[in-house]
């Protein structure tokens, strides 16, 4: 699957120019960063359309583009399950978790503290957990970008991850959250345009839809063309599909980056509409990478593309380079790059906000001086990116990374959100039990191979059992501990005091 030096140079040049444009946008945005709220939350004034663009760009990220294309290659229509799960997660956020903008929280840790009676214990512990969660997501995006950069440039996995990291890190470093939002809105247009154009190009190149059917039939995979790839309905196939969709959906609910959209919105209504319509966009989009992946399978089978057949994670890069001409291939490559960068930059901003507002203040017992917030934010970004880079060493497969690493860490955060908001009897001790027991279970799954084998054999992944364990622990401990009589006004006052370290 070698291609010419001219072809390779064309792609690398396009990549460099594209990143340079994003950096220029970051420089222009930096002029509006007068304080921490401007740099970290774009002044809390984002309207519906800008929110819709940035949320949609983040949703159509590494998993729903590169990962879903690879899963379409493997599983046919089963590649659409990622988008289904993500859309359901956004609907949950839209209808249940978009009323917190008026409290002027900066991080999900502050929101959790508010929901659990203003307990500083919750705030302090959650800061560390949420930072780890963002690092996990950032690692996933770096893996995704590195997969096709490695294919196109010939770089090894580690240098390719570094290039991906710098690709979004530089314009985020310069321009802050406003740069993230504006570049996301540009990137969502490129993502949708690029994938739609490739959709109409890929199937004819494969020889038509009948050729795609024939390729899967010849490979002994006729079920790939059935409803969500589940022709052979059984308890195992249903559970596997539910597990993947649930992992993606609950991960959206528990990811701090999406809460940042609420805090930075101009109103609760704007955030709610943005979440709902971005879920609709993701659901409709989810069928496109699956079809492209299926066309890729037919083409790779016909052409004997051994590397892609052996590693479907190369499907995206294969379609962008070997199969398509240079111009269409570059558009596809930029669309995929946009999907990765637009997710990574948002999670990077959420990560540094948590690191400064929660983790830093917990360790030092004081808040960052307002006049130094922008400078501190840039240092925090470098630290966050380096830690996330180290996290990429745990997994190579995109969907596998999401199912295992993210599925082990995020669900307990979501369960804690549900407990704190919808069960008035929940105590801060119950919240601590929820997050700690769920996370311990998740780490056991990641690092204890025999335990992982048992859980994977039953549930196919960790997200469902982690959720069950976390929720039960939170309920049991809450019932066993006294509920603090704290009003919402008092809880909010404690949050603000905790932020400023004056209590």
Secondary structure, 3 states (H helix, E strand, C coil): CCCCHHHHHHHHHHHHHHHHHHHHHHHHHHCCCCCHHHHHHHHHCECHHHHHHHHHHHHCCHHHHHHHHHHHHHHHHHHHHHHHHHHHHHHHHHHHCCCCHHHCCCCHHHHHHHHCCCCHHHHHHHHHHHHHHHHHHHHHHHHHHHHHHHHHHCCCHHHHHHHHHHHHHHHHHHHHHHHHHHHHHHHHHHHHHHHHHHHHHHHHHHCCHHHHHHHHHHCCCHHHHCHHHCCCCCHHHHHHHHHHHHHHHHHHHHCHHHHHHHHHECCHHHHHHHHHHHHHHHHHHHHHHHHHHHHHHHHHHHHCCHHHHHCHHHHHHHHHHHHCCHHHHHHHHHHHHHHHHHHHHHHHHHHHHHHHHHHHHHHHCCCCCHHHHHHHHHHHHHHHHHHHHHHHHHCCCHHHHHHHHHHHHCHHHHHHHHHHHHCCCCCHHHHHHHHHHHHHHHHHHHHCHHHHHHHHHHHCCCHHHHHHHHHHHHHHHHHHCCCCCCCHHHHHHHHHHHHHCCC
